[in-house]
Amino acid sequence: MLRTIERNIDPQGRIMLPKDWKRFGRKVVIIETDEELRILSRKYKNLSDIPEKVVDIKSDLSDWHSVKDELLKLK
């Protein structure tokens, strides 16, 4: 079932979700892409289970600090 709702974001950046969505649990993951925000329940046991975004990393993968710095710049 697909259900679409429209919500406002308050001045503190909060989004109020419908009360009946608590059946999915109290923890969610919010994924930001260039065009959308996706809210997923924490049914995923590991964050690596979440669909991933393909990025082109120029850094040497053996140097974790440079890879981490480059990934942080993508945010």
C-alpha positions as CSV (number, residue, x, y, z in Angstrom):
1,M,0.0,0.0,0.0
2,L,1.3,3.4,-0.9
3,R,0.3,6.3,1.4
4,T,1.4,9.8,0.8
5,I,1.1,12.6,3.4
6,E,2.1,16.2,3.3
7,R,3.7,17.7,6.4
8,N,5.4,21.0,7.3
9,I,8.8,21.2,8.8
10,D,8.7,23.3,12.0
11,P,11.3,26.1,12.7
12,Q,13.5,23.6,14.6
13,G,13.6,21.2,11.7
14,R,11.2,18.6,13.0
15,I,8.6,16.6,11.0
16,M,5.5,15.3,12.8
17,L,4.7,11.8,11.6
18,P,1.3,10.1,11.9
19,K,0.7,8.4,15.2
20,D,-0.2,5.1,13.6
21,W,3.4,4.9,12.1
22,K,4.7,3.9,15.5
23,R,3.9,0.4,14.6
24,F,7.1,0.5,12.5
25,G,9.1,1.3,15.7
26,R,10.4,4.4,17.2
27,K,13.7,4.5,15.3
28,V,13.9,5.5,11.6
29,V,16.6,6.2,9.0
30,I,16.3,9.3,6.9
31,I,18.1,9.1,3.5
32,E,18.8,12.3,1.7
33,T,19.3,12.3,-2.1
34,D,19.6,15.3,-4.4
35,E,15.8,15.3,-5.0
36,E,14.1,13.6,-2.0
37,L,14.1,12.5,1.6
38,R,13.2,8.9,2.3
39,I,12.1,7.7,5.7
40,L,12.7,4.0,6.4
41,S,11.9,2.0,9.5
42,R,14.8,0.4,11.3
43,K,13.8,-3.0,10.0
44,Y,17.2,-2.9,8.5
45,K,19.6,-4.6,10.9
46,N,22.6,-2.9,9.5
47,L,23.0,0.5,7.7
48,S,24.9,-1.3,4.9
49,D,21.5,-3.0,4.0
50,I,20.1,0.3,2.9
51,P,20.2,1.0,-0.8
52,E,23.4,2.8,-1.5
53,K,24.4,5.8,-3.6
54,V,27.2,5.3,-6.2
55,V,30.0,7.9,-5.7
56,D,33.2,8.4,-7.6
57,I,36.1,8.4,-5.1
58,K,39.4,9.8,-6.2
59,S,41.3,9.1,-3.0
60,D,43.5,6.1,-2.5
61,L,41.3,3.5,-0.8
62,S,44.2,2.3,1.3
63,D,44.3,5.7,3.0
64,W,41.0,5.7,5.0
65,H,41.5,9.3,6.3
66,S,41.5,10.8,2.8
67,V,38.5,8.6,1.8
68,K,36.6,9.8,4.9
69,D,37.4,13.4,4.2
70,E,36.3,13.1,0.6
71,L,33.0,11.4,1.6
72,L,32.3,14.1,4.2
73,K,32.7,16.7,1.5
74,L,29.9,15.0,-0.5
75,K,27.3,15.8,2.2
